Amino acid sequence: MKHGMAARGAVAVAALALCGCGSSGGERAKDTGSGGKADAGPAAPPAEEIRAVKAPKRFSTDRAVVLPASAGAGNVAIAGVQHPLPIALHKGVAYIARPDGLEIASGYVPSDPVLITPRREPLARLDDLGPMVGGNTAREPLVTEHGGTTLVLSALVGRVPGSGTAKGHDALELMATDTAQGTKAWSVEIPLAEGHYSVREGQSEVVGRSGGTVVVMGHGQLFGVDLGSRRTVWSAPGDFQEGAVLAGGTVVGLRLDEDGTDRRVVGLDPATGRQRWSEPRLAAERLYAAGPETVVASGYVTDDSDDGALLLDAASGDRVRQFPEDAATDGECAYDGVSTTVCTYFDQVSAYDAATGEQLWALPDEAGTRTAPEVTLVREGLVYGTTENGPVVVAAATGEDVETRPGIAPYVSDGYVGIALAEEDHAVTAYRTRD
């Protein structure tokens, strides 16, 4: 099995966003699988300077770059994106998580992608997903800095073979990719116990980082990994639903009850994994970070006739607000990175103060003069989406249109590029931001 495949132009590809250089492509070479450097290859010709726009309202559509098929595999259907794209961006470079590795491709200029592969045989491979949507277990990587190096952290599940009388077992691998080199810097292997029957095989994700600890999940099991020692420092008891979050200096997750019937919202110490609090009155189905200190959880409230979602203080678990039943908070919510939580539920879009839960605006409006956009991204105080009139950008704090001709409605953006679907074939494509 090949470990840590890298293109000859790996360094140039990873550095595209730093210097605006074009990739030289070239033949592939095998690295060590643990961070060995690949030759940078011939010097690339200079190109225009790459610039970031903190909160872009417009995107250029005349120099689009189609990303590898892995960017949309198992998540894109004829109707569009059905599940979140497993893509993280760093200075215009796309880091695409796969069930069998991590793929790196420039979103700024065409380039040969680089594939980083795990130590073990992965439980699932991208080529085996088939045409059905929903089978891709890969989730968005995490871009973070440690020791002066910018790393992309991704996770997947592999199979450790048995030996002699010892049985084989599944293992979660946390892979760290050096963005400057385009190679695997290191990895941590975490043995997995047999997962609960409700957990999908191959399920894995990087939940987030708190201080020097990275929280990861595999087969419904939560772990803390110390970035300095690269060792697993805690394992949380119980089985968790996918989608844990970090807020208020706390790991907030949905843990299965001992009797296996419902899931409860619990808060864990990210340094030790110890439980800080539990919300026993909510049989939870969904959980989202509502802001830097709050989370919104929806499901069935057992002690109240009003079955609306709850806004919880992440550090203490205290209720901040209970929303009305069938409010937009029963759907999907996202924090805008400034002060607002934006939620979508069927054809509703509503915005709330991230700290208090007070509703700020809602679409469609009561007068029936404005429609709700189909939201694709909430970022830096802006809401991106589409209506029957095409892509639109809305202010998260006020709900007012701020750009009616943005070019695209991105699903992912880092201020250098935005990722959307091409109109003609729904290929996952990168578009440069405009001032």
N, C-alpha and C positions, 0 to 999 in steps of 0.2 A: 504494500500500500504506500502511496506517495504521501509524504508529510510536508506541508507548508509550501505548495507550489508557488513560484514567483516568476513574473515575466522579467526578461532581461532589462526592460525599462521600468522596473518596479519603483525605483527611487524617483524617476522623473514623473511617473504617474501620480505618486503620492504627493509630490511637491508642486504639482500644477497650480494649486490654489495659492501657493506661497509666492511664486515668481511669475506666473502667467506664461510658463513655457509649454510648448506642445510636446506630446509624448512621441518618442522615437519608435515605439513598438518593439519589434524584434522577436527573436525566438525565446521560448521558455526555458528556464533552468530550474533545477530542484534545489531548494534550500534545506537547512538542517531540521526544520520543523520546530525549532526552539529559538528562532530569532536570528539565524545566520543572515548576513547581508548579501544582497544580490548586487551584481555590477550595475552601475547606473547607466551604462551604455554610452553611445555617442551623445555629445551635447545637443540639446534640442534647440531649434531656432527660436529667437526671441519673439514674443507675441505681445499684444496690448496688455496693459496692467489690469489685473483682476481687482475689482473693487466691490466692497460690500455695502449694502443698503440695509440699515438696521431693521426698518419696518417697510419693506417694499410694497408699493401699491401698483406697480406696473412691471410686466415681464416682456422681454423681447422674444418674438416667435420666429425670427428669420435665421437664427443660428442654433437650432435645437439639436440636442445630442441624445440619441436613443440609448437607453441603458440596457445592460444584459437582460436576457429573459428571466433571470432569477428575481429581478426586481418586482415582477408582477405574478410570478408563478403561484398558482393556488389561491390567489387573492383578487384577481381581476376577471370579471365576466363581461358578457355583452352589455349588461346594464351599467358597467363601470366598476369601480373599486368596491368590493363587498366586505373586505377585511383590511385592517391597517397594513400599510406597506412596511416591510421589515427593513427600512432604510434609515440610516443616520447620515447626516451631512456634516462635513468639516471643511470649511473654506473651499466649497465648490466640488469636493470629492465625495462620491457616494460610497458608503460602506453598507453592503447588502448582506444581511444575515440569511443563511441557507440552513436547511436541516443537516447538511453535510459540510458546512464550512462558512467562510466569509469571503465575499467577492468585493473587490475594489475597482471602481471605474470613475474616470473623470466625468463630471457633469458640465464641464466648460468646453472641452474640445474632444473630438473622437480619439480614443486610445484603446489599446489592448487591455482587457481586464486582468486583474491579478487574483488568484484564488489561494486563500489560506485554508489549510485542511487540518483536521484534528488528529490526535494521537491514535485514537481507537476507531474501529469500524463504526460509522454512525448507524443508528437504528433505521433512519430513513434517508433516502437520497432524493435530490431534486428531480432527477430523471424519472423517478418512480411515482411522482405525484399524480400523473394522469390528467385528464381534462377537467375533473371535478373541482369546483371551487370550495375551499375550506380545509384542504388537507395539509397545508403548509404550516408546520409547527414553529417555524422561525419567527422571532420577534425582534423589534427594533433594537439595535446595539446601543451602547452608552458611550459617549465621547467624554473623556475626563483627563485631567492632568495629574501626574504623579512624578515627583522627583525630577521636574523640569522636562518631562516627556509627555507629549499628548498621546493618549492611548484610546483605542476603540475596543471596548469590552463586549464580547458576544458569548452566547452559551448554546450548547447543544448536548444531546445525549448519545453516548456510544456504548458499545458492548465490550466488556472485559471478559475474555475467554477463560474458561476453567482450566485447571491443571491438576492432574492426578485425581485425588479425591475431592479437591476444592471445586465448588460449583462456580460457574460464570455468573456475572451480575452486570447490571446497567450502571453507568457512571455519568455524572454531569461534568462536562468540561467547560471551564471558564477560560476563554482565550483572550489574550491581550495582544493587539496589533499596534505596532509603532507607526504612527501616521507619517513620520518623516522618512522612514525607510521602506514602508510598504511590506513589512515582514512581520511574522509572529515574534513577539518579544518574549513571551512566556505563557504558560498555561497551568491551571490548577485542576486536578481531577478529584471529584467528590463521589465516593460510592453511594449508590441509591438503594434504599430498601424497596421492597415490592410496593408499587403504588396502589392507591385506592382504585376500585373498579371504575369510578366516575372520572378518573384522570386519564386524559388521552396519552397514548404511548408516544414518547418523543417530546412531550411538553417541556419547554425550557424557556427561561427568560432572565435577563438582567433587570432586576427591579429598580435599582438605583444605588447611590453612594451617600453615606453619611460619615463625615470625617474620614478616617482611614479605613473604613469598612465598606465593602461592596456586598450588597444583598442580592442573592441569586436564588432562582427556583428551578427545580427539576422534578417532574412526575408528582407535582403537588407538594413537594417538600421544600422548606425555606432554610437557607444557610447564610451565614455571614463569613466573608473571606477578608482577611487582613491584607491590605495592599502592600505593606512593608515586608512582612514575612512570607506572603503568598501562601498562607495556610488557612484552613477552615477553622474558625474560632468558635462557632456555635451552630447548632442545628435545632430548629424549633420543633417541639413535639406537635403531632397532629398532621392532618392533611389540609391543604389550602387550595382554594380556587385560584385559577390564573387571574392576574391583574392586581396584585398587591402594589401599594404605592408608598412613597416616602413623603411625609409632611410633618411639620412641627417637630422635627427631630425624632420621629417615630416611624417604625414600619407598621403600616396599617394593612391588614389582610382579612380575607374571608375564610375562616377555619370551620371545617366540618365538625358538627356536634359528635359527642361520643356515641350516641345512638344512631348516627349516620343519616339523620333526617333533614336537618337544616344547617345552614352556615351562619356563623355569628361574626360580627365585626370585632376584631381584636387589635390592640396596639402593643407592639413589642419594642423593647430597647434595641436599637440597631447595633450597639456595641457588644451586647451579651445574648440577645435573643430572648431574654426573660419577658414574660407578659407584664404589661403595665396596667391594662384595663380591658374590659370586655363589655359589649353592648348586648345584654341578654334579651331585650325586648324586640329586636328586629331579626326576622328570618331573612337574611340578605341575599340578593341576587346580583346586584351591581355595585361597584365601588369605583370612585374617581377622586383624584386630587382636585379640590375646589379652589385651592390657593396655597400659599406657603405654610399656613397654619391650620387649614381645615380640609375635611373630606366630605363628600356627599355619598350617601349609601341609600339604596332603594331596595324594596322587597315588601315583606308582610310585617306590619307592626302589630305585635301580639296583644298589647295592652291599651289599644286606642282604636276607636271606630274609624278615625281618619287614617287612611293607609298611605299617606304621602311619604316621600323620601325625607331623610334626616340630614341636616348639616351638623357635623360633629367637629368639636375641637380635637385635632389629631393628637395633641400631647396628653390630654386628660380623658378623652372619650365623652366629655360632657356634650349634651345637646345644645346647639346654638339656635337651631330653628327646625321646626317640622313644616314641610311644604304642603300645600293643598294636594289632595289626591288627583292623579292624572295631570299634574303639572309637568313641564318639560324636564324637570329633574328626575322623572321616572325613566328617562331615556339615557342618552350619552352626554357626558359633561366634560368640559375642558377648561383649564385655567389659561387666561390670556397672557400671563407673565407680568401683568401690571397690577390690576386690582379687581378684575371681573371674571366671573365664571359663566360660560356660555353653554347652554344645554339644548339638545334637540330631541324631539319626541314626535314621531310620525311627521306631520306637516307643521309642527310648532318649533319656533326658535325663541328662547327667552334668555335674558342675561340677568345676573344677580351679583350683588356686592359679595366679593369673595370672603369677607370677614363676618358679615352679618346675615347674609342670605336675602337681603332686601331686593325685591325685583326692580330692575332698572328700566327694562323695556321688553316688548314681546312682538313678534311677527307671526302671522298676519296681524295687522292693526285692526282695532275695533271698527274703524270707518270702512274697512274693506278696500282701501286704496293701495295698499302695499302687500306684497306676498313675502313669504318666508323663503330665504335661500336654502338650497341643499348644501349644508356646511361641509367643507373639505378640510379646513385647517383653522385653528385659533392660535394666534401668535402675536406677541409684541403689541397688544392693544388693538389688533385687527381681527376681523372675521372674514375669511375667504369662502366663497361658495358660488353656486350657479342658480339662476332662475331661467324661466322660459326666454328671457332676454339675453342670456349668456352669462359669462363670469362677472362677478361683482365683488367689491371690497366694502365692508361695513365697519364702522367704528364700534368696538366692543363696549365702550362705556355708554354710548348714546343710541346705537342702532341706526344711525344715519349713514346713508351712502357716502363714501369718500372717494370711490373710483368706480365708474360704470364701464370702463374699457381697460381692464387690467391685462388683457391678453390671454391669461390662463387663470384657473382656480387651482392653486397648488395644494397637494396633500402633505408635502414636506417642503420646508425652506430653511435656509441658514443665512439669508441675506445676500449670498452670492448667486445661488440658483434656486429655482422652484421646481418641484417635481410634480408633473401632471400627466394625463393620458393624451396621446396624440389623437386628434379628431378622426383621422382617416382609418387607423387600425387599432386604436386603444393601446399602443405600445407605451410603456412607462418611459417618459422622456424628460430631460432636464432643459430648462429655459433660463437664460441669464436674467438677472434683475436689472431694472432700469431706475434711474434717479427720478 
